[in-house]
Amino acid sequence: MNEVISQLITLQKIDLQLDTIDNEIKQKQDALDKLAALLVQREADIAQLNEQISALEQERRILDLELSEELAHVKSRQSKMMQVQTGREQTAILKEIEDGKQGIKEKEEKIVLIMEEVESLTAQIARQKELVQEEGKNLTAETGSTKETIEAIIKNKEGQDQNRQQHASQVEAKLLSKYNVLRERRNGLAVANVLAGVCQGCFMSIPPQQYNILLRGDRHLECPVCQRIIYHLPPDDQE
């Protein structure tokens, strides 16, 4: 096999291993970030529930004040009944008293509903606080564990980085630059094998003449479709 291709294949194997390491680190950190985000959301939910309770309590205070005024008005009308002499006046006052009593009943019912809702929201807050406490402990534990794991992964990666630098230094600068660009643009895969005339990077056929040249193994070519650097290595010869 062409020595240049051999160098690139080795370099790509190292890079793919490094990609796997980076993905592992990202997954660990993402899982930790997810726990932290959940904790933040819990706190936000508690704050929102407290705001709802504050609004309900404000509404209840207004209803209490209106209820007191309504009770005073009904009491005043009842006292007035003792002083009126005509039937028309009595009818009018009775109507006011009945309306007042109906208003009092409605306000009392609203106050009871508000109290029940506040009780329900308070229970929800208590549950959310329990979850915050539990998840806070989990986050602390996971943070320590994840930090140790990531540090171990990074330590292992340092050796791979050195290995990568060593192999990259053996590749001609212009070709290495092209390789790096292809890796960035082709999802980490810059070099691809061609089997039965099909590029294993994009799975498109290459021209027969190009494939025949590739079979000789003395040149490195580009896939006409995905522009990856291509080579031919029979399946039995692959590691």
Secondary structure in CASP SS format (residue, H / E / C, confidence):
PFRMAT SS
TARGET T0000
AUTHOR 0000-0000-0000
METHOD secondary structure of the structure
MODEL  1
M C 1.00
N C 1.00
E H 1.00
V H 1.00
I H 1.00
S H 1.00
Q H 1.00
L H 1.00
I H 1.00
T H 1.00
L H 1.00
Q H 1.00
K H 1.00
I H 1.00
D H 1.00
L H 1.00
Q H 1.00
L H 1.00
D H 1.00
T H 1.00
I H 1.00
D H 1.00
N H 1.00
E H 1.00
I H 1.00
K H 1.00
Q H 1.00
K H 1.00
Q H 1.00
D H 1.00
A H 1.00
L H 1.00
D H 1.00
K H 1.00
L H 1.00
A H 1.00
A H 1.00
L H 1.00
L H 1.00
V H 1.00
Q H 1.00
R H 1.00
E H 1.00
A H 1.00
D H 1.00
I H 1.00
A H 1.00
Q H 1.00
L H 1.00
N H 1.00
E H 1.00
Q H 1.00
I H 1.00
S H 1.00
A H 1.00
L H 1.00
E H 1.00
Q H 1.00
E H 1.00
R H 1.00
R H 1.00
I H 1.00
L H 1.00
D H 1.00
L H 1.00
E H 1.00
L H 1.00
S H 1.00
E H 1.00
E H 1.00
L H 1.00
A H 1.00
H H 1.00
V H 1.00
K H 1.00
S H 1.00
R H 1.00
Q H 1.00
S H 1.00
K H 1.00
M H 1.00
M C 1.00
Q C 1.00
V C 1.00
Q C 1.00
T C 1.00
G H 1.00
R H 1.00
E H 1.00
Q H 1.00
T H 1.00
A H 1.00
I H 1.00
L H 1.00
K H 1.00
E H 1.00
I H 1.00
E H 1.00
D H 1.00
G H 1.00
K H 1.00
Q H 1.00
G H 1.00
I H 1.00
K H 1.00
E H 1.00
K H 1.00
E H 1.00
E H 1.00
K H 1.00
I H 1.00
V H 1.00
L H 1.00
I H 1.00
M H 1.00
E H 1.00
E H 1.00
V H 1.00
E H 1.00
S H 1.00
L H 1.00
T H 1.00
A H 1.00
Q H 1.00
I H 1.00
A H 1.00
R H 1.00
Q H 1.00
K H 1.00
E H 1.00
L H 1.00
V H 1.00
Q H 1.00
E H 1.00
E H 1.00
G H 1.00
K H 1.00
N H 1.00
L H 1.00
T H 1.00
A H 1.00
E H 1.00
T H 1.00
G H 1.00
S H 1.00
T H 1.00
K H 1.00
E H 1.00
T H 1.00
I H 1.00
E H 1.00
A H 1.00
I H 1.00
I H 1.00
K H 1.00
N H 1.00
K H 1.00
E H 1.00
G H 1.00
Q H 1.00
D H 1.00
Q H 1.00
N H 1.00
R H 1.00
Q H 1.00
Q H 1.00
H H 1.00
A H 1.00
S C 1.00
Q C 1.00
V C 1.00
E C 1.00
A H 1.00
K H 1.00
L H 1.00
L H 1.00
S H 1.00
K H 1.00
Y H 1.00
N H 1.00
V H 1.00
L H 1.00
R H 1.00
E H 1.00
R H 1.00
R C 1.00
N C 1.00
G C 1.00
L C 1.00
A C 1.00
V E 1.00
A E 1.00
N E 1.00
V E 1.00
L E 1.00
A C 1.00
G C 1.00
V E 1.00
C E 1.00
Q C 1.00
G C 1.00
C C 1.00
F C 1.00
M C 1.00
S E 1.00
I C 1.00
P C 1.00
P H 1.00
Q H 1.00
Q H 1.00
Y H 1.00
N H 1.00
I H 1.00
L H 1.00
L H 1.00
R H 1.00
G C 1.00
D C 1.00
R C 1.00
H C 1.00
L E 1.00
E E 1.00
C C 1.00
P C 1.00
V C 1.00
C C 1.00
Q C 1.00
R C 1.00
I E 1.00
I E 1.00
Y E 1.00
H C 1.00
L C 1.00
P C 1.00
P H 1.00
D H 1.00
D H 1.00
Q C 1.00
E C 1.00
END
